[in-house]
Amino acid sequence: MRERNKTIATINGSFDLMHSGHLRIIYEASTLSDILIVALNSDSSIKKYKSKKRPIIELKYRIEMVSALFFVDYVTSFDETTPIKILNIIKPDVHINGKEYGKNCIEADIVKKNGGKIHIVDLVDNLSTTNILKKIKLCE
């Protein structure tokens, strides 16, 4: 990709219980470069940083869902609790993150060190996996 002068964008997350907010941020990420790589937290990674009860959707199915999006070029996964190691390998031109993490997100230093920039995307109000899970509990 680099030999063909293609720009690369990355976005990472668990995308566990994918919803419209995820779709919007992934789509916006796809508009910022020639190639979009989505890096998903592995199941063991999610258990470490979110909860032993998560993920709700196994990695193989999350990969299937994200791969089905026509605006995603590549999907990969990582076992660490942060994407720093994989971002150091990919060296994206731009890394996309939600507004809740801000420009000083944990990915910022490694992305900037490798010549990339951070792009922040606004969130969809009240749309999060946590809020969806709360609603599901109310329905029980």
N, C-alpha and C positions, 0 to 999 in steps of 0.2 A: 504494500500500500504506500509506504514511504517512497519507494523507488518510482512510483507512478504519480508522486506529488499529491497524494490524497491527504486531506485533513481528517483527523480522527477525534471524535468526541466519545467520552465515556460517561456513564451514569451507573451508580451502584445502589443496591438496596436488597431487602428481602423480598419485596413485592408479594408478601404473603397475604392472601385474600385481595387479589388485584381489584382495583376499583377505578373510577373515572379520574380521580386525582393522579393515580399512577400513570394512566394512559396519557393524560395531558402533559405531565412532566417528561415522559419518555418521548412523546411526539415533539415537544419543543426542543428537546435535546437533538433529535434527528435533523432539525432544520439548521443546526449550527455548524455542520461539517459535511464532508463527503461520506464518511463512514461512521456509524454509531455502534459502539460496543456496550452491551449491558452486562454488568458483572453482578451476579446474584450471590448473596450470602448462602453458604451451604446450610443444611439442616443443623449440623453440629455448631456452626457459627451462631445461628439464631438462638439455639438453646443457651449458649454462653452469654450472649448480650441482651436477650429479651426475656426469655422464660423457659424453664424446662418443659412447659406445656406447649411450646411453639416449636416448629412452625405448624400451622394448621394444614397447609398444603405442602406436600413433599417437594423437594427440589426438582425431581424429574418432571413433575407436572407444572411447576412454575416455569421451568425451562421451555416446556411445550407451549405454554400460554404466551410467553414473551417472544418466542421464536415465530409465532404465528402472526405477529404484528408486521405488516409490510414495510414499515419504516425503520425496523431494526435489522441491522446487517449481521451482527454476530452476538451470540450469548455465551457467556462463560460463568464460572463460579469460583468462589474462593472460600477457604476454610478458616481464615483468620477472622477476628472480630472487627478488624478495620480493613479497608481495601488498599492500604498503603503499599504493600508488597506487589500486588498485581498492577497498580497504577505506575509503579516504578519500572515495571516490565513494559507496559503498553506505551507509556509516555504520551498521554493524549495532548492534543493541541488545546482542547477545552474539556473541562470536567464540569458536569451539571449537578447541582444540588438544590434541594428545596430551601425556601426562605428560612425555615426553622433552624437550619444549620449555619446560615450566613457565610459571608466571604472568608471568615477565619475558621472555616470548618477543618476537621482533622486531615482532610485531603489536601488542603491548600499548599502547605509547605512542599510536599513532594511534587505536586503538579507544577508549581512555579519553579522549583529547582530544575525541572526538566524542560522548561521553556513554555509551559502551558498557562492557561488562565482558568479562573473559576467563573462560572455563569450561574447566577441564582434565579430560580423560578418561583413565582408566587404560588401559594397553595390554594386549593379549593376550600372555601370555608366549611368547617364542620365535617369534612370528609376525610376520615382516617380509618385505618384498620381498627384502632382502639375504639373509636366511636361506633363503628359497625358492630364490633363484639359486644359493646354495651347494649345496643339495640337488640341484638339477638338474645341476650340474657333476659331482657324485658319481655320477650315473646315466649319464654319458656313457661 
